[in-house]
Amino acid sequence: MPPRSPRPLATYIDHTLLRPEAPRAAYEALAAEAAAHSFAAVCVPPVWVGPVARLLAGTSVRPCTVIAFPFGYVHPAVRREESLRAIEDGAVELDTVIDLSLLKSGESERAADDLAAWVEAARRERRDLTLKVILETALLTDDEKVRAAEIAVAAGADFVKTSTGFGPGGATVEDVALLFRTVAGRARVKASGGIRDLDTALAMIGAGAERIGTSSGVALVAAAREREA
C-alpha cells in the first residue's frame, strides 16, 4: 500500500519561490496558493517578505524568508541585520545558511558563535520565531553533517534543513534520517531541494522530516488527494 503522511500533507509544506527572476505576480500567486491550501509557510526572498506578509494576514500561513542565502558566508553582523529587517517586514520564520567555509576550515567555534548570536538577536526581536539552519548537506561528509546539526541545535535553532536548492544536490532520504537521528528530541528536520513528487515527499516525512520545502506544493497536495480518493 502506498505510504501516507501521518497528518494532512499541506501542514508539512513550506511553499517556496526563490528564483531570482520571479516577478511580483509570482509571489502574489504563491501567497494565494498557500492560503487556499493552508500550507505551513510561504518562503520568499527578503525583498518580498513585506508584500507577502500583508497578503497572508489573517491566515494560518507563516511568512518565511531566507537569510545569508544561498552561501552563508556573510559577516555575522550582516546576518543579524538582515534578519531584523525581515522580522520588521513581517517574517516569522527565518531560514539561514550555516557558514560552511568556517566549518570546512575546522573553525567550528566561530560558526557556532555566529549562529548563537543570530538566534539571540532574532529572538530578542520576536519570541515566537521559527528559526531554521540550512546545512547544504550535498557539500558535507556525514561527520560534517552531524557536526553542523549539533552546532545548529546548540545555538538554539528549531530546525536543521538539508539544502538551499541552489547547491550541487538536494535532500536525500538518507540525509534526512541522519539529521533526524542527530537532533531528535532537540530540534526538527526540514527536507528541501528537489522534492517534486508525492512519493519523494512521503519518503522524506517517513525518514523524519517535519517540514518539506518545495515549489511543487500545489501538485503534491493534489496528488495526495487523488491517491486518497
C-alpha positions in Angstrom: 0.0 0.0 0.0 1.4 3.4 -0.9 2.7 5.4 2.1 0.7 8.3 3.6 1.6 11.2 5.8 0.5 11.0 9.4 -1.2 14.4 9.2 -2.5 16.4 6.3 0.3 16.8 3.8 -0.3 20.6 3.4 0.7 21.1 7.0 4.3 20.0 6.2 4.8 22.3 3.3 6.8 25.5 3.1 5.6 26.7 -0.3 8.7 28.2 -1.7 9.8 30.5 -4.5 13.4 31.7 -4.6 14.1 32.1 -8.3 16.0 35.4 -8.8 13.9 36.3 -11.9 10.5 35.7 -10.5 8.2 38.8 -10.7 5.9 40.2 -8.1 2.9 38.5 -9.6 4.5 35.1 -9.0 4.9 35.8 -5.3 1.4 37.1 -5.0 0.2 33.8 -6.7 2.4 31.8 -4.3 0.7 33.5 -1.3 -2.7 32.9 -2.6 -2.0 29.2 -3.2 -0.6 28.8 0.3 -3.6 30.4 1.8 -6.0 28.3 -0.3 -4.3 25.1 0.8 -3.4 26.1 4.4 0.3 25.4 3.9 2.6 25.7 6.9 4.6 28.6 5.5 5.5 30.6 2.4 9.2 31.1 1.8 10.3 34.0 -0.3 13.3 36.3 -0.7 13.7 39.1 1.9 12.6 41.8 -0.6 9.2 40.2 -0.9 8.5 39.5 2.7 6.5 42.7 3.3 4.1 42.3 0.4 3.6 38.5 1.1 3.1 39.0 4.8 0.4 41.5 4.1 -1.3 39.1 1.7 -1.2 36.3 4.3 -2.6 38.5 7.2 -5.5 36.7 8.8 -4.5 33.3 7.5 -2.6 30.4 9.3 0.2 30.5 6.8 3.5 31.8 8.3 5.7 34.2 6.2 9.2 32.9 5.9 12.4 34.2 4.3 16.0 33.2 3.7 19.0 34.8 5.4 22.6 34.9 4.3 21.4 32.9 1.3 22.5 30.9 -0.5 26.1 30.6 0.6 26.1 31.6 4.3 29.5 33.2 4.4 28.3 36.8 5.2 29.7 38.8 8.1 27.8 37.8 11.3 26.6 41.4 11.7 25.1 41.2 8.3 23.3 38.0 9.1 21.7 39.6 12.1 20.8 42.9 10.5 19.2 41.1 7.5 17.2 39.1 9.9 16.0 42.1 12.0 14.8 43.8 8.8 12.9 40.7 7.7 11.2 40.4 11.1 10.3 44.1 10.9 8.7 43.3 7.4 6.6 40.5 8.8 8.7 37.3 8.6 8.0 34.9 11.5 10.2 32.1 10.1 13.9 32.5 9.1 16.0 30.0 7.2 19.7 30.9 7.3 22.7 29.1 5.9 25.5 27.9 8.2 28.9 29.3 7.4 30.3 26.2 5.6 33.7 27.9 4.9 34.3 28.1 8.7 33.1 24.6 9.2 35.4 23.2 6.4 38.3 25.2 7.9 38.0 23.5 11.2 36.7 26.7 12.8 33.5 25.2 14.2 33.6 27.5 17.2 33.3 30.6 15.0 30.5 29.1 13.1 28.8 28.2 16.4 29.3 31.8 17.7 27.8 33.2 14.5 24.6 31.1 14.8 24.2 31.6 18.5 24.4 35.4 18.2 22.0 35.2 15.3 19.5 33.2 17.3 19.8 35.6 20.3 19.4 38.7 18.2 16.4 37.3 16.3 14.6 36.1 19.4 15.2 39.3 21.3 13.3 41.0 18.4 10.5 38.5 18.4 10.0 35.5 20.7 7.6 33.4 18.5 10.0 33.0 15.6 10.8 29.6 13.9 14.5 29.5 13.2 16.0 27.0 10.7 19.6 26.4 9.8 20.4 25.2 6.3 23.4 22.8 6.2 23.7 22.3 2.4 24.3 18.6 3.0 25.5 17.8 -0.5 28.7 19.7 0.3 29.3 17.8 3.6 30.6 14.5 4.8 28.4 12.6 7.2 30.6 13.6 10.1 30.3 17.2 9.0 26.5 16.9 8.7 26.4 15.7 12.3 28.7 18.4 13.5 26.8 21.1 11.7 23.5 19.9 13.1 24.9 19.8 16.6 26.1 23.4 16.2 22.7 24.5 15.0 20.9 22.8 17.9 23.4 24.2 20.4 22.7 27.7 19.0 19.0 27.3 19.7 17.7 26.6 16.2 14.2 25.0 15.9 15.1 23.1 12.7 18.0 21.8 10.7 17.4 22.0 7.0 19.1 19.9 4.3 19.6 22.2 1.3 19.2 25.6 -0.3 18.1 24.2 -3.6 21.0 26.1 -5.2 23.8 23.6 -4.3 25.0 20.6 -6.1 22.3 18.3 -4.7 19.1 18.4 -2.7 17.5 16.4 0.0 18.0 12.7 0.3 16.2 10.2 2.5 19.5 9.1 4.0 20.4 12.7 5.0 17.0 13.3 6.5 17.3 10.1 8.5 20.8 11.0 9.7 19.7 14.5 10.7 16.7 13.2 12.5 18.7 10.7 14.5 21.2 13.5 15.4 18.7 16.1 16.5 15.6 14.1 17.6 14.0 15.5 20.7 16.0 18.7 20.5 15.1 20.1 17.0 13.2 19.2 13.9 14.2 18.5 10.3 13.2 20.3 7.1 13.8 18.5 3.9 14.4 20.8 0.9 15.8 20.6 -2.6 14.5 18.6 -5.4 11.2 17.4 -3.8 8.8 17.5 -6.7 6.6 14.3 -6.4 4.4 12.8 -3.8 6.4 9.6 -3.2 9.6 11.6 -2.6 7.8 13.9 -0.1 6.3 11.0 1.8 9.7 9.3 1.9 11.2 12.4 3.5 8.4 12.5 6.0 8.9 8.8 6.7 12.6 9.5 7.4 11.7 12.1 10.0 11.1 15.4 8.1 8.6 17.8 9.9 8.7 20.3 7.0 9.1 20.0 3.3 10.5 22.9 1.4 9.2 22.8 -2.2 8.0 24.8 -5.1 5.6 22.0 -6.0 3.3 22.2 -3.0 0.1 22.5 -5.0 0.9 19.5 -7.2 1.9 17.5 -4.1 -1.4 18.0 -2.3 -3.3 17.4 -5.5 -1.5 14.1 -5.9 -2.2 13.2 -2.2 -5.9 13.9 -2.6 -6.1 11.8 -5.8 -4.3 8.9 -4.1 -6.7 9.0 -1.1 -9.8 9.2 -3.4 
